[in-house]
């Protein structure tokens, strides 16, 4: 499961949104209402969907500030 893997968390934080209004932003930088919308409509299938769901949980639980230092600059 993605929650048990520290590298998976770092990867999710730094994954770039590949499509939509926020294409090019890292997932941790997506606005919470956008993630709430995905949560209500359904996350995409596959790895990206798992990563978006994880970031949704991060923001829902107020952990975004704690994880911001893990953002890479690439």
C-alpha positions in Angstrom: 0.0 0.0 0.0 1.2 3.5 -0.9 0.8 4.8 2.7 3.5 2.3 4.0 6.2 3.5 1.6 8.1 6.7 2.5 9.5 6.9 -1.1 6.0 6.6 -2.5 5.0 9.6 -0.3 7.9 11.7 -1.6 7.1 10.6 -5.1 3.4 11.6 -4.7 4.3 15.0 -3.3 6.6 15.7 -6.2 4.5 14.2 -9.0 3.5 16.8 -11.6 -0.2 16.9 -12.5 -0.2 15.8 -16.1 -3.5 17.3 -17.2 -6.3 19.7 -16.5 -6.5 23.2 -15.1 -3.5 22.6 -12.8 -1.3 20.8 -15.3 2.4 21.3 -14.4 1.8 21.8 -10.7 3.2 19.3 -8.2 0.4 17.4 -6.5 1.1 18.8 -3.0 0.6 22.3 -4.6 -2.9 21.5 -5.9 -5.7 23.5 -4.2 -7.7 21.5 -1.7 -11.0 22.1 -3.5 -9.6 20.5 -6.6 -8.7 17.4 -4.6 -12.2 17.4 -2.9 -13.7 17.5 -6.4 -11.7 14.5 -7.5 -12.7 12.7 -4.2 -16.4 13.3 -5.0 -16.2 12.4 -8.7 -13.6 9.6 -8.3 -9.9 9.6 -8.7 -8.3 8.4 -11.9 -7.3 4.8 -12.2 -3.7 3.7 -11.6 -0.8 5.3 -9.8 -1.8 8.9 -10.4 -5.2 8.2 -8.8 -3.5 6.6 -5.8 -1.2 9.6 -5.5 -4.1 12.1 -5.7 -6.0 10.2 -3.1 -2.9 10.3 -0.8 -2.5 14.0 -1.3 -6.2 14.5 -0.6 -5.7 12.7 2.8 -2.6 14.7 3.5 -4.5 18.0 3.0 -7.6 16.7 4.8 -5.5 15.9 7.9 -3.6 19.2 7.8 -0.2 17.7 7.0 0.7 19.8 4.0 2.9 22.3 5.9 4.9 19.5 7.5 5.5 17.9 4.0 6.4 21.0 2.1 10.1 20.6 2.9 10.1 17.4 0.8 9.2 19.3 -2.4 12.0 19.2 -4.9 13.0 22.1 -7.1 13.3 20.1 -10.3 
